[in-house]
Amino acid sequence: MSRIIRVLAPATILFLAACGGSPDADAAAAPAESAAMAEPMRSVMVSSPADGSTVDGPAVTVDLMAHGFTVVPAGDSTPNSGHLHLFLDRDLSPAGQPIPKEPGFIVHMGDGASTYTFENVTPGEHRLIAVVGDALHVPVQPWLVDTVHFTVR
């Protein structure tokens, strides 16, 4: 009998340890998990044109969707907000630096809009990047960005 106890006692201890320990540890973890689940997942998404799509040009309308933050006009520093910028066939500006303007290629949607139409987009393949900037046109951290590739015919 003592041999069985010597074998089962360590196995029972290992089993209990593998199951997560005491009920108090689970109760302590629950509020942290609930808080993380309560925070909205922040993102920006290019809903049109769709990635890989072919669109008629030369005007290309871009529609954006924001999740977990409020789209506001440039200069508005409301917490958990930002305004949208578009990069057509251009690379993103460096982190921590204000987003530049380049007519027809880098657009500041500073009026709080979520739709923009590029005029005179040439036929062929294009890359579009949407990024959220703060009140001073600096990309928010962590970056909120989406990229699509599309073709204009």
N, C-alpha and C positions, 0 to 999 in steps of 0.2 A: 504494500500500500504506500509506504513512504517513497518507493521508486516512482510510482504514478504521480504523486504530489510533486516530486522533484522535476518531473518532465512537464506536467501540466501547468505548474505555477509560472515558469518563465514564458511558456506559450501564451498563457492568459494575459500576462503583462504586455507582451508584444502586440497581441491582438487589440487590447484596449488603447495602447499608444497609437497604433495604426488607424484607429477609428476616430482620431481627432482629440483625444484627451478628455478632459472633464467637460460637463455641460456648461460650466462657467465660461470656458474659453469660447464656445460657440455663441453664447449670449453676448460676449464682448465684441465679437466680430460682426454681429448682425447690424448694429447701427452704422458701422463704417460701410458695409455693403449697401444698406438702404440709402445712405447719403450719396454714394457713387451712382446708384441707379437713378436717383432723383435729379442729378445734374443732366441737362440736355446735351446730347451729342451735337457739337457745333460743326457745321459744314456748309459749303457752298457747292451748287451743282449747276452745270450748264445743261438745261433741259432741251434746248434747241439752239443750233443744230445738233442732232444726235451724233455720237462718236461713230465714225465710219460712214456717215451718210453722204449723199450727193444732193446738192441744192442748186436751184436756179439762181443765177446772179444777174446783174452785178451787185444788187443790193442783198445783203445777208442780215436777217434779223436774229438777234441773240436773245434768248430768254433764260433767266437765271432764277434759281430757287435757293432760299436761305433756310437753314435749319438750326435751331437752338440759339439764335441771336437775332437782333432787330436791325434791319437795314434803315439807316438814317442818312440825312444829308451830310456832306463833308463839313467838318467843323463841330459837329455834334459829338460830345464826349460822354453821352449816356453810357453807363456800364453795360457790358455785354452787347455792344452794338458796333457797327462799322458801315462803310459804304463800299461799293463795288468798283472794280477796275478790270479792264479787258486788255489783253495782250494778243494782238493778231500777228502771227509770224515773228514775234519778238520774244527774247528770253526775259525771265523775271529779273527785276532789279535786286540788288543785294539785300539781305536781311538787315533790318535796322535803318535802311536808307529810304527817304521819300520816293515814291513811285514817280518817275518822270512823265511828261506828256510828249506824245509824238502823234500829231494829227493823222488819223486814218489807221494807226497801228497800236498806240497805247492810249486808252480812253479812260478818263476819270468820270464815273457816273455819280458825280457829287450832288446831284439833286435827289438822291434816295431812290432812283428808279431801279427796276430790275429787268428792263428791256432796253436794248439798244440796236440800232440798225447801222451797219457799216455800208457805206456807199462805194461803188466802183471797185469791188473786190474782183481781182483778176481770175480768169478761169484757171483751174488746177487745184493742187492739193494745198491745204492750209492747216495750221495749228492755232487753236484758240485756248488761251489760259485765262481763267477768271480768278481773281484774288481779292480778298477782303482787306481793306485798309482802315486804319483808325482815323480820328479826327484830323490828323496832320498828314494823311496820305502814306503813312508807314504801314507795311503789312503787319497785321495783328499776329501775336505769338500765342500759341503755336499757329503756324501758317494755316489759313483756310483757303484752299486752292483746288481747282478742278481743271482738267485739260481734256479737250476733244480734238480729234482730227476729222476734217471733212473735205469734200471736193466740191468746187464750184464749176458748173457747166455753162 
